[in-house]
Amino acid sequence: MDPKTLRERLAKLHAELAGMHRDNPATRESLGEVLPDVKRIVDQPPGAGESAADKTLRDRLERIAVQFEAVHPTLAASARRLIDLLGEVGI
């Protein structure tokens, strides 16, 4: 996948996750821990190095996906799509 398409997909998923967390305090807290890192990845120039936060982001997103699987299946699916995208860029 070319970098532009990947960045567009990451930005779309970031917006989707950000929109979902407004109504539920528990969801807001969980996503509040990862959304800044997702935004930073979306905003960084292509080819920028991987940070320490990037290395744990996939694990944190997986915990969110598992946590919300039953209650927020759409959120869980979005988190898993984001995990897949991050894998495509080597994060």
N, C-alpha and C positions, 0 to 999 in steps of 0.2 A: 504494500500500500504506500502510495506516495505521501510525503510529509504533510502536504497541504490538506489532503483528504483526512488523514489521521488527526490533524489538529482541529479540523472542522467537526469531526465526530466526537473528539474529546470535549470540545466546547459545548456541543449539543448535549452530551451526557451531563456535563457539569451543570448546565442550566436546568436540566430535568431534575437532577438530584437536589439542587438548590431550591427549586420550586416546591418539591415534595416535603421538605423539612419544616416548612413554616407553621403547619397546623399542630404538630405534636412535639411537646417538649423533649421527650426521650429521643425521638428521631433527630430533632434539632441538635441535641448534645452530641450524638454519635456522628452525625454528618459534619458538624462544626469542627470536628477533629481532623477530617480528611479533605474537606472542600478547599481549604487554603492551599494544600499541597497539589490538588488536582489543578486548581487555577494557575499555580506557579508553573506546572508542567505545560499547560496550554499556552501560557504567555512567554515561556522561554524560547529563545531562538533555536531553530533546528540544529542538531549536532551539539547542543550544550551538554555538559557532563552530568552524570547522575549524582544526586546528592544522597546523603545518609537517609533523609526522609523518604526519598524515592524507593529505597530498598525495603522499607517496611510498609509502604503504602499498599501494596498488593495484599499483604497479610491483614492489614487493618480493614481494607475493603471486603475481604473474605469474611472477617468476623461480622461486619455489618450485614452482609448478605445472609449469613446464617441466622443472625439475630432477628432479622425482619422477614424471613422466609414465609412464615405463616400469617403474620399480621399485615405486612406490607409487601405482597409478592411483586408488585411493580417496582418498588424500590430495590428489592433483592435482585431482580432481573437487571435493572440498570447498573447496579454495583458489579454484577458479574460481567456485563458487557464492557464496563470500564476496565475490569481486571484483564479481560481478553485483549483489549486495545493496548493496555500497558505492556502486556506480554509481547505484542507485535513490535513494540519499539525497544524491547529488551529491558524493561523495568519490571 
